[in-house]
């Protein structure tokens, strides 16, 4: 467990343990929930599909592609729940493959056209 108070910053670092220097990682989605088994019903999106949902989210550049570093501020969620769990999804890509998910950034879902 990582103990924090309301309005404190939470710093996160994810690392890829692989000797292949041609790989990089990308934070695709991070969600907070008071239930470690349910990140859908009562959840707070910090970042989803590469799109930042929390205004306090900040990415920290790393000179090494094997690290993803970011921070966000502890939010009102914490004042209503004794425990909050964080679930993040990361993507591993080939370094320099600009068609890969790692280089596309925020992907918002396109709206479907409705027909009469």
TIMI-2910 file (N, C-alpha, C, CB; in pm, 1 decimal, decimal comma, always signed):
<rs>
+----------+----------+----------+----------+----------+----------+----------+----------+----------+----------+----------+----------+------+
!      n_x !      n_y !      n_z !     ca_x !     ca_y !     ca_z !      c_x !      c_y !      c_z !     cb_x !     cb_y !     cb_z ! resn !
+----------+----------+----------+----------+----------+----------+----------+----------+----------+----------+----------+----------+------+
!    +82,2 !   -121,9 !     +0,0 !     +0,0 !     +0,0 !     +0,0 !    +85,5 !   +126,7 !     +0,0 !    -92,9 !     +0,8 !   +121,5 !  Unk !
!    +30,9 !   +228,6 !    -59,0 !    +95,9 !   +358,7 !    -66,6 !     +0,2 !   +456,8 !     -0,4 !   +130,0 !   +400,5 !   -216,4 !  Unk !
!    +40,2 !   +514,0 !   +112,7 !    -48,3 !   +600,6 !   +190,6 !    -29,3 !   +746,1 !   +151,5 !    -23,0 !   +582,6 !   +340,7 !  Unk !
!   -140,0 !   +810,9 !   +118,5 !   -136,0 !   +952,6 !    +82,0 !   -257,3 !  +1023,2 !   +140,6 !   -131,5 !   +970,4 !    -72,1 !  Unk !
!   -247,5 !  +1154,0 !   +147,9 !   -358,2 !  +1236,8 !   +193,0 !   -420,4 !  +1305,7 !    +73,2 !   -311,6 !  +1340,2 !   +297,8 !  Unk !
!   -538,9 !  +1358,2 !    +95,1 !   -608,7 !  +1430,8 !     -9,3 !   -522,3 !  +1545,6 !    -60,8 !   -743,1 !  +1483,6 !    +42,5 !  Unk !
!   -521,0 !  +1564,6 !   -190,5 !   -446,8 !  +1668,7 !   -261,6 !   -295,4 !  +1647,6 !   -265,4 !   -475,5 !  +1800,3 !   -198,9 !  Unk !
!   -249,1 !  +1532,3 !   -225,1 !   -107,4 !  +1501,2 !   -243,2 !    -87,3 !  +1444,2 !   -383,1 !    -57,3 !  +1400,8 !   -134,5 !  Unk !
!    +30,5 !  +1462,1 !   -436,6 !    +62,3 !  +1405,1 !   -567,2 !    +99,4 !  +1257,9 !   -552,4 !   +177,3 !  +1483,2 !   -634,3 !  Unk !
!    +55,6 !  +1178,5 !   -648,6 !    +91,5 !  +1037,5 !   -655,9 !   +184,3 !  +1024,1 !   -776,9 !    -37,0 !   +943,3 !   -668,0 !  Unk !
!   +303,3 !   +973,0 !   -753,5 !   +400,8 !   +955,5 !   -861,0 !   +408,0 !   +808,0 !   -896,9 !   +541,2 !  +1009,5 !   -819,6 !  Unk !
!   +400,9 !   +779,2 !  -1026,7 !   +399,5 !   +641,1 !  -1073,8 !   +509,5 !   +623,8 !  -1177,7 !   +260,3 !   +603,0 !  -1133,1 !  Unk !
!   +579,5 !   +511,6 !  -1165,8 !   +677,3 !   +475,3 !  -1268,2 !   +655,4 !   +329,2 !  -1303,1 !   +824,4 !   +500,7 !  -1219,7 !  Unk !
!   +639,4 !   +302,4 !  -1429,8 !   +629,5 !   +165,2 !  -1478,7 !   +754,3 !   +138,9 !  -1560,8 !   +498,3 !   +141,9 !  -1563,4 !  Unk !
!   +809,0 !    +20,4 !  -1546,8 !   +929,7 !    -10,3 !  -1622,9 !   +915,4 !   -145,1 !  -1692,8 !  +1053,2 !    -10,4 !  -1531,1 !  Unk !
!   +978,7 !   -152,7 !  -1806,9 !   +980,2 !   -273,7 !  -1887,3 !  +1111,6 !   -344,9 !  -1858,8 !   +963,4 !   -242,0 !  -2040,5 !  Unk !
!  +1103,0 !   -465,9 !  -1810,3 !  +1223,3 !   -542,8 !  -1777,3 !  +1258,6 !   -632,8 !  -1895,0 !  +1202,5 !   -627,0 !  -1647,7 !  Unk !
!  +1332,3 !   -575,6 !  -1988,6 !  +1372,8 !   -646,4 !  -2108,4 !  +1500,5 !   -580,6 !  -2159,2 !  +1259,8 !   -645,1 !  -2217,3 !  Unk !
!  +1592,0 !   -658,2 !  -2206,3 !  +1719,7 !   -601,9 !  -2251,8 !  +1713,2 !   -544,4 !  -2393,5 !  +1827,1 !   -708,1 !  -2246,0 !  Unk !
!  +1601,2 !   -562,7 !  -2462,6 !  +1587,2 !   -511,7 !  -2599,3 !  +1569,0 !   -360,0 !  -2595,8 !  +1467,1 !   -579,6 !  -2671,9 !  Unk !
!  +1668,8 !   -287,3 !  -2638,5 !  +1665,1 !   -140,9 !  -2636,1 !  +1574,9 !    -82,8 !  -2744,7 !  +1805,3 !    -85,6 !  -2651,8 !  Unk !
!  +1519,8 !   -167,1 !  -2830,1 !  +1431,0 !   -121,9 !  -2937,3 !  +1284,1 !   -127,3 !  -2897,6 !  +1452,9 !   -205,5 !  -3061,2 !  Unk !
!  +1256,7 !   -139,9 !  -2767,8 !  +1119,4 !   -141,4 !  -2718,7 !  +1092,1 !    -16,5 !  -2637,3 !  +1092,6 !   -267,0 !  -2634,5 !  Unk !
!   +967,3 !    +27,5 !  -2638,4 !   +924,2 !   +141,6 !  -2557,9 !   +787,5 !   +109,3 !  -2499,1 !   +919,5 !   +273,2 !  -2642,9 !  Unk !
!   +749,8 !   +179,8 !  -2391,4 !   +617,8 !   +157,0 !  -2332,3 !   +537,5 !   +286,6 !  -2332,2 !   +630,8 !   +101,6 !  -2188,5 !  Unk !
!   +406,0 !   +271,1 !  -2334,2 !   +312,9 !   +383,2 !  -2341,6 !   +198,9 !   +358,1 !  -2243,5 !   +258,7 !   +402,3 !  -2486,9 !  Unk !
!   +164,3 !   +459,8 !  -2164,7 !    +51,5 !   +449,1 !  -2071,8 !    -76,3 !   +473,2 !  -2151,3 !    +64,5 !   +551,6 !  -1952,2 !  Unk !
!   -155,7 !   +369,3 !  -2167,5 !   -279,5 !   +379,6 !  -2243,6 !   -396,3 !   +418,0 !  -2152,9 !   -309,1 !   +247,5 !  -2315,1 !  Unk !
!   -411,8 !   +349,2 !  -2040,4 !   -526,5 !   +370,3 !  -1952,1 !   -487,1 !   +351,4 !  -1807,0 !   -640,5 !   +275,3 !  -1988,1 !  Unk !
!   -533,5 !   +441,8 !  -1719,8 !   -519,6 !   +426,1 !  -1575,3 !   -651,9 !   +466,0 !  -1511,6 !   -400,6 !   +512,2 !  -1518,6 !  Unk !
!   -704,3 !   +376,0 !  -1429,9 !   -834,2 !   +395,7 !  -1366,3 !   -820,0 !   +369,9 !  -1217,0 !   -942,4 !   +302,6 !  -1429,0 !  Unk !
!   -886,8 !   +452,3 !  -1135,5 !   -888,7 !   +434,2 !   -990,1 !  -1026,3 !   +383,6 !   -950,0 !   -854,1 !   +567,4 !   -915,3 !  Unk !
!  -1029,5 !   +294,5 !   -850,8 !  -1155,8 !   +239,5 !   -802,0 !  -1141,8 !   +199,2 !   -655,8 !  -1199,7 !   +118,5 !   -887,6 !  Unk !
!  -1250,3 !   +209,3 !   -578,7 !  -1245,6 !   +160,5 !   -440,0 !  -1256,4 !     +8,2 !   -432,3 !  -1358,1 !   +224,0 !   -358,1 !  Unk !
!  -1289,6 !    -57,5 !   -543,2 !  -1305,3 !   -203,0 !   -547,2 !  -1198,1 !   -263,1 !   -637,3 !  -1447,0 !   -242,4 !   -597,2 !  Unk !
!  -1107,3 !   -343,3 !   -582,3 !   -998,8 !   -398,5 !   -664,3 !  -1046,5 !   -498,0 !   -770,1 !   -897,8 !   -465,6 !   -575,4 !  Unk !
!  -1173,5 !   -540,9 !   -763,0 !  -1227,3 !   -635,9 !   -860,0 !  -1318,2 !   -569,6 !   -963,6 !  -1303,6 !   -744,6 !   -788,1 !  Unk !
!  -1343,8 !   -439,0 !   -947,4 !  -1436,8 !   -371,6 !  -1038,7 !  -1385,2 !   -232,2 !  -1074,4 !  -1577,6 !   -362,0 !   -975,4 !  Unk !
!  -1332,0 !   -220,0 !  -1194,1 !  -1281,3 !    -91,3 !  -1242,2 !  -1375,2 !    -31,8 !  -1346,5 !  -1140,1 !   -107,5 !  -1301,1 !  Unk !
!  -1503,5 !    -68,9 !  -1338,6 !  -1602,0 !    -17,4 !  -1432,7 !  -1716,2 !    +57,1 !  -1363,5 !  -1657,7 !   -130,8 !  -1515,1 !  Unk !
!  -1777,4 !     -4,8 !  -1262,7 !  -1898,4 !    +52,9 !  -1200,7 !  -1871,2 !   +186,0 !  -1132,0 !  -1956,7 !    -44,6 !  -1099,6 !  Unk !
!  -1786,0 !   +183,0 !  -1030,6 !  -1752,5 !   +303,3 !   -955,6 !  -1604,1 !   +328,4 !   -977,0 !  -1787,6 !   +289,0 !   -802,2 !  Unk !
!  -1573,8 !   +401,9 !  -1080,8 !  -1434,4 !   +420,9 !  -1119,2 !  -1410,3 !   +564,3 !  -1162,6 !  -1395,6 !   +324,3 !  -1231,4 !  Unk !
!  -1284,1 !   +603,9 !  -1155,9 !  -1243,4 !   +738,0 !  -1194,9 !  -1131,8 !   +724,6 !  -1297,1 !  -1197,6 !   +822,6 !  -1071,4 !  Unk !
!  -1155,9 !   +773,5 !  -1417,6 !  -1054,2 !   +767,2 !  -1523,0 !   -949,7 !   +875,7 !  -1502,4 !  -1118,9 !   +781,3 !  -1662,2 !  Unk !
!   -825,5 !   +835,6 !  -1497,6 !   -714,6 !   +930,6 !  -1493,1 !   -666,5 !   +953,8 !  -1635,8 !   -598,0 !   +878,5 !  -1401,8 !  Unk !
!   -652,0 !   +844,7 !  -1709,2 !   -620,1 !   +850,4 !  -1851,5 !   -688,5 !   +729,7 !  -1916,1 !   -462,9 !   +850,1 !  -1877,2 !  Unk !
!   -750,4 !   +749,9 !  -2032,8 !   -819,6 !   +639,6 !  -2101,9 !   -791,7 !   +650,1 !  -2251,4 !   -974,2 !   +642,9 !  -2074,1 !  Unk !
!   -747,4 !   +539,8 !  -2308,9 !   -712,4 !   +534,6 !  -2452,0 !   -611,8 !   +643,7 !  -2488,9 !   -839,0 !   +549,0 !  -2538,5 !  Unk !
!   -520,2 !   +671,2 !  -2396,9 !   -417,8 !   +772,1 !  -2421,1 !   -465,8 !   +914,6 !  -2403,2 !   -364,3 !   +756,3 !  -2557,9 !  Unk !
!   -595,0 !   +932,7 !  -2370,2 !   -653,0 !  +1066,2 !  -2351,7 !   -657,9 !  +1099,4 !  -2203,6 !   -794,9 !  +1074,5 !  -2413,9 !  Unk !
!   -596,5 !  +1208,8 !  -2165,4 !   -593,5 !  +1250,7 !  -2025,3 !   -733,0 !  +1292,9 !  -1981,6 !   -492,4 !  +1366,4 !  -2004,2 !  Unk !
!   -779,8 !  +1236,4 !  -1870,2 !   -912,7 !  +1267,5 !  -1816,6 !   -905,7 !  +1348,2 !  -1688,3 !   -990,0 !  +1140,1 !  -1791,8 !  Unk !
!   -790,3 !  +1350,9 !  -1624,8 !   -771,9 !  +1423,4 !  -1499,0 !   -676,3 !  +1539,2 !  -1524,8 !   -717,4 !  +1329,0 !  -1385,6 !  Unk !
!   -718,8 !  +1659,3 !  -1491,4 !   -638,7 !  +1778,7 !  -1522,2 !   -505,6 !  +1783,5 !  -1447,2 !   -718,1 !  +1902,8 !  -1489,9 !  Unk !
!   -492,0 !  +1706,0 !  -1339,7 !   -365,9 !  +1707,9 !  -1264,4 !   -263,7 !  +1607,4 !  -1319,2 !   -393,0 !  +1678,2 !  -1117,1 !  Unk !
!   -302,1 !  +1528,5 !  -1418,9 !   -213,4 !  +1428,2 !  -1477,1 !    -99,6 !  +1497,1 !  -1552,1 !   -291,8 !  +1333,9 !  -1571,7 !  Unk !
!    +21,9 !  +1453,9 !  -1524,6 !   +140,1 !  +1507,0 !  -1591,6 !   +232,9 !  +1391,6 !  -1625,9 !   +212,7 !  +1612,1 !  -1503,0 !  Unk !
!   +281,2 !  +1389,3 !  -1748,1 !   +378,9 !  +1289,4 !  -1790,5 !   +518,1 !  +1345,0 !  -1769,7 !   +357,5 !  +1248,7 !  -1938,5 !  Unk !
!   +608,2 !  +1262,0 !  -1720,9 !   +748,1 !  +1300,9 !  -1706,1 !   +829,8 !  +1227,5 !  -1811,5 !   +801,0 !  +1269,7 !  -1562,4 !  Unk !
!   +900,4 !  +1304,3 !  -1892,6 !   +983,4 !  +1245,2 !  -1997,5 !  +1095,2 !  +1163,3 !  -1934,7 !  +1041,7 !  +1354,6 !  -2090,0 !  Unk !
!  +1120,3 !  +1049,5 !  -1994,1 !  +1232,7 !   +966,5 !  -1954,1 !  +1322,4 !   +948,0 !  -2076,0 !  +1184,7 !   +828,6 !  -1896,9 !  Unk !
!  +1452,0 !   +963,4 !  -2058,5 !  +1541,5 !   +941,6 !  -2171,9 !  +1547,4 !   +794,1 !  -2212,6 !  +1681,6 !   +991,6 !  -2138,1 !  Unk !
!  +1487,7 !   +708,5 !  -2130,5 !  +1488,0 !   +565,1 !  -2157,6 !  +1347,6 !   +519,8 !  -2192,5 !  +1542,1 !   +486,0 !  -2036,7 !  Unk !
!  +1331,3 !   +451,9 !  -2305,9 !  +1200,5 !   +406,0 !  -2349,4 !  +1140,9 !   +297,0 !  -2261,7 !  +1209,5 !   +356,8 !  -2488,5 !  Unk !
!  +1224,9 !   +238,2 !  -2176,6 !  +1178,1 !   +130,5 !  -2089,9 !  +1101,5 !   +182,4 !  -1967,7 !  +1296,0 !    +46,6 !  -2044,5 !  Unk !
!  +1087,8 !   +313,6 !  -1954,0 !  +1017,9 !   +371,6 !  -1838,7 !   +902,0 !   +459,8 !  -1884,0 !  +1115,5 !   +453,2 !  -1752,0 !  Unk !
!   +792,8 !   +452,2 !  -1809,8 !   +681,2 !   +545,6 !  -1825,8 !   +662,8 !   +609,7 !  -1688,2 !   +546,8 !   +472,8 !  -1877,7 !  Unk !
!   +669,1 !   +741,0 !  -1682,8 !   +658,9 !   +812,7 !  -1555,1 !   +549,5 !   +917,4 !  -1563,7 !   +793,8 !   +878,8 !  -1517,3 !  Unk !
!   +466,5 !   +923,6 !  -1459,1 !   +361,3 !  +1024,0 !  -1455,1 !   +319,2 !  +1050,6 !  -1311,7 !   +241,1 !   +979,8 !  -1538,6 !  Unk !
!   +243,0 !  +1157,1 !  -1294,3 !   +188,2 !  +1189,8 !  -1163,4 !    +45,5 !  +1237,4 !  -1180,4 !   +273,8 !  +1296,9 !  -1091,9 !  Unk !
!    -30,1 !  +1229,5 !  -1072,6 !   -163,7 !  +1288,3 !  -1065,4 !   -188,9 !  +1322,8 !   -920,4 !   -274,1 !  +1191,3 !  -1121,5 !  Unk !
!   -287,6 !  +1404,6 !   -897,0 !   -318,2 !  +1451,8 !   -763,1 !   -423,3 !  +1362,8 !   -699,0 !   -365,9 !  +1597,2 !   -766,4 !  Unk !
!   -405,1 !  +1332,8 !   -570,6 !   -507,6 !  +1256,9 !   -497,0 !   -635,1 !  +1339,4 !   -499,4 !   -462,5 !  +1225,4 !   -348,3 !  Unk !
!   -743,5 !  +1277,4 !   -527,3 !   -866,4 !  +1348,5 !   -557,2 !   -974,2 !  +1321,8 !   -452,9 !   -916,4 !  +1309,8 !   -694,4 !  Unk !
!  -1086,4 !  +1382,5 !   -473,2 !  -1200,0 !  +1372,3 !   -381,7 !  -1241,6 !  +1227,7 !   -356,3 !  -1317,6 !  +1450,1 !   -436,7 !  Unk !
!  -1215,7 !  +1141,0 !   -451,3 !  -1244,0 !   +999,0 !   -438,9 !  -1191,8 !   +944,5 !   -306,6 !  -1182,7 !   +922,2 !   -555,4 !  Unk !
!  -1071,9 !   +986,8 !   -270,4 !  -1005,2 !   +936,4 !   -150,7 !  -1080,4 !   +975,2 !    -24,1 !   -862,4 !   +988,4 !   -144,2 !  Unk !
!  -1142,0 !  +1091,4 !    -21,6 !  -1212,3 !  +1134,8 !    +99,1 !  -1338,6 !  +1052,5 !   +124,2 !  -1248,2 !  +1282,6 !    +88,3 !  Unk !
!  -1389,1 !   +984,0 !    +22,8 !  -1510,3 !   +903,4 !    +38,9 !  -1482,4 !   +754,6 !    +56,6 !  -1599,9 !   +923,0 !    -79,9 !  Unk !
!  -1358,3 !   +712,2 !    +35,2 !  -1324,6 !   +570,3 !    +42,8 !  -1193,1 !   +552,9 !   +118,3 !  -1315,0 !   +508,1 !    -98,9 !  Unk !
!  -1189,7 !   +452,8 !   +204,8 !  -1068,2 !   +427,8 !   +283,9 !   -953,3 !   +378,7 !   +196,3 !  -1096,7 !   +325,2 !   +394,2 !  Unk !
!   -986,7 !   +299,3 !    +95,1 !   -884,9 !   +245,0 !     +5,2 !   -923,9 !   +273,7 !   -139,3 !   -866,7 !    +92,7 !    +27,5 !  Unk !
!   -826,1 !   +307,6 !   -219,9 !   -847,1 !   +329,2 !   -362,4 !   -739,4 !   +250,6 !   -435,7 !   -842,7 !   +482,4 !   -399,7 !  Unk !
!   -781,2 !   +176,6 !   -536,4 !   -690,4 !    +93,4 !   -614,7 !   -670,0 !   +155,1 !   -752,5 !   -744,7 !    -50,8 !   -627,3 !  Unk !
!   -551,3 !   +134,7 !   -804,8 !   -515,5 !   +189,7 !   -934,4 !   -485,6 !    +74,5 !  -1029,0 !   -394,1 !   +286,0 !   -923,2 !  Unk !
!   -547,0 !    +77,4 !  -1146,8 !   -520,5 !    -23,2 !  -1249,3 !   -478,9 !    +50,0 !  -1376,4 !   -646,1 !   -114,7 !  -1274,6 !  Unk !
!   -361,4 !    +15,4 !  -1427,2 !   -311,0 !    +80,5 !  -1548,1 !   -284,6 !    -23,1 !  -1655,7 !   -182,7 !   +160,5 !  -1518,1 !  Unk !
!   -309,1 !    +17,7 !  -1779,6 !   -278,5 !    -65,5 !  -1895,6 !   -170,6 !     +5,7 !  -1976,0 !   -406,7 !    -92,5 !  -1983,0 !  Unk !
!    -64,1 !    -65,7 !  -2002,6 !    +46,3 !    -11,5 !  -2079,9 !    +63,6 !    -92,8 !  -2206,8 !   +176,3 !    -10,5 !  -1997,5 !  Unk !
!   +120,2 !    -29,0 !  -2307,6 !   +141,8 !    -93,1 !  -2436,4 !   +292,0 !    -95,8 !  -2462,2 !    +65,3 !    -18,5 !  -2551,4 !  Unk !
!   +341,0 !   -206,1 !  -2512,5 !   +481,7 !   -220,1 !  -2549,4 !   +489,9 !   -216,1 !  -2701,3 !   +543,8 !   -353,0 !  -2492,2 !  Unk !
!   +576,8 !   -130,3 !  -2753,0 !   +591,3 !   -112,5 !  -2898,5 !   +738,3 !   -112,1 !  -2937,3 !   +523,7 !    +18,6 !  -2945,0 !  Unk !
!   +759,8 !   -128,4 !  -3065,4 !   +894,2 !   -112,5 !  -3120,7 !   +928,3 !    +35,8 !  -3123,3 !   +904,6 !   -174,7 !  -3263,5 !  Unk !
!  +1045,1 !    +70,3 !  -3076,9 !  +1092,5 !   +208,1 !  -3077,6 !  +1101,1 !   +257,5 !  -3222,0 !  +1230,5 !   +219,7 !  -3006,8 !  Unk !
!  +1040,6 !   +374,1 !  -3248,4 !  +1044,9 !   +433,1 !  -3380,8 !   +938,2 !   +383,5 !  -3476,5 !  +1176,3 !   +408,7 !  -3439,7 !  Unk !
!   +851,8 !   +291,3 !  -3432,5 !   +742,5 !   +243,3 !  -3518,6 !   +625,4 !   +340,0 !  -3502,6 !   +699,8 !    +94,9 !  -3481,9 !  Unk !
!   +624,0 !   +442,6 !  -3585,6 !   +528,1 !   +552,0 !  -3568,9 !   +384,8 !   +513,9 !  -3604,5 !   +570,1 !   +668,4 !  -3652,9 !  Unk !
!   +364,3 !   +394,8 !  -3658,1 !   +227,7 !   +348,3 !  -3682,6 !   +173,7 !   +269,5 !  -3563,1 !   +222,9 !   +261,7 !  -3809,2 !  Unk !
!   +259,0 !   +244,6 !  -3463,5 !   +218,0 !   +165,6 !  -3346,6 !   +135,4 !   +249,2 !  -3249,1 !   +341,1 !   +108,5 !  -3275,1 !  Unk !
!    +70,0 !   +183,5 !  -3158,8 !    -14,9 !   +248,3 !  -3058,4 !    +64,0 !   +347,7 !  -2973,4 !    -79,7 !   +143,3 !  -2968,4 !  Unk !
!   +187,4 !   +321,7 !  -2945,8 !   +268,9 !   +408,5 !  -2860,3 !   +284,9 !   +548,9 !  -2916,1 !   +404,8 !   +347,5 !  -2840,3 !  Unk !
!   +278,5 !   +562,9 !  -3045,9 !   +302,8 !   +692,3 !  -3108,6 !   +175,6 !   +763,9 !  -3152,4 !   +392,4 !   +674,3 !  -3226,6 !  Unk !
!    +61,0 !   +700,7 !  -3136,8 !    -64,0 !   +762,6 !  -3181,6 !   -128,8 !   +852,0 !  -3076,7 !   -161,3 !   +656,1 !  -3222,1 !  Unk !
!    -85,1 !   +842,3 !  -2951,2 !   -138,8 !   +929,7 !  -2846,8 !   -284,7 !   +905,3 !  -2816,8 !   -120,6 !  +1072,0 !  -2885,6 !  Unk !
!   -359,5 !  +1013,1 !  -2796,8 !   -500,5 !  +1006,6 !  -2759,9 !   -584,2 !   +955,4 !  -2875,8 !   -550,7 !  +1143,8 !  -2715,1 !  Unk !
!   -661,0 !   +852,0 !  -2849,0 !   -751,9 !   +798,1 !  -2950,5 !   -893,4 !   +810,3 !  -2896,0 !   -717,0 !   +648,2 !  -2986,7 !  Unk !
!   -966,0 !   +907,1 !  -2949,2 !  -1105,6 !   +921,4 !  -2907,7 !  -1191,0 !   +839,1 !  -3002,5 !  -1150,7 !  +1071,8 !  -2906,8 !  Unk !
!  -1292,8 !   +780,0 !  -2947,9 !  -1380,6 !   +695,0 !  -3029,0 !  -1457,0 !   +781,7 !  -3127,3 !  -1479,0 !   +614,0 !  -2939,7 !  Unk !
!  -1461,6 !   +737,4 !  -3250,3 !  -1536,2 !   +814,0 !  -3350,5 !  -1685,3 !   +785,8 !  -3333,0 !  -1489,3 !   +778,1 !  -3495,7 !  Unk !
!  -1764,6 !   +887,3 !  -3356,9 !  -1909,2 !   +875,1 !  -3343,1 !  -1966,5 !   +813,9 !  -3469,0 !  -1974,2 !  +1011,8 !  -3314,8 !  Unk !
!  -2065,0 !   +727,0 !  -3448,1 !  -2128,8 !   +664,0 !  -3563,1 !  -2240,8 !   +750,5 !  -3614,1 !  -2181,3 !   +525,5 !  -3527,4 !  Unk !
!  -2257,6 !   +746,2 !  -3744,0 !  -2365,3 !   +822,2 !  -3804,2 !  -2493,5 !   +742,2 !  -3788,0 !  -2336,3 !   +853,5 !  -3954,1 !  Unk !
!  -2598,6 !   +811,1 !  -3746,3 !  -2727,7 !   +745,1 !  -3734,7 !  -2806,9 !   +764,5 !  -3861,0 !  -2805,6 !   +797,4 !  -3614,7 !  Unk !
!  -2871,9 !   +659,9 !  -3902,2 !  -2952,8 !   +670,5 !  -4023,6 !  -3099,5 !   +685,0 !  -3985,2 !  -2932,0 !   +546,9 !  -4115,5 !  Unk !
!  -3178,7 !   +735,0 !  -4076,5 !  -3321,5 !   +750,4 !  -4048,7 !  -3383,2 !   +614,2 !  -4054,4 !  -3390,9 !   +847,4 !  -4148,8 !  Unk !
+----------+----------+----------+----------+----------+----------+----------+----------+----------+----------+----------+----------+------+
</rs>
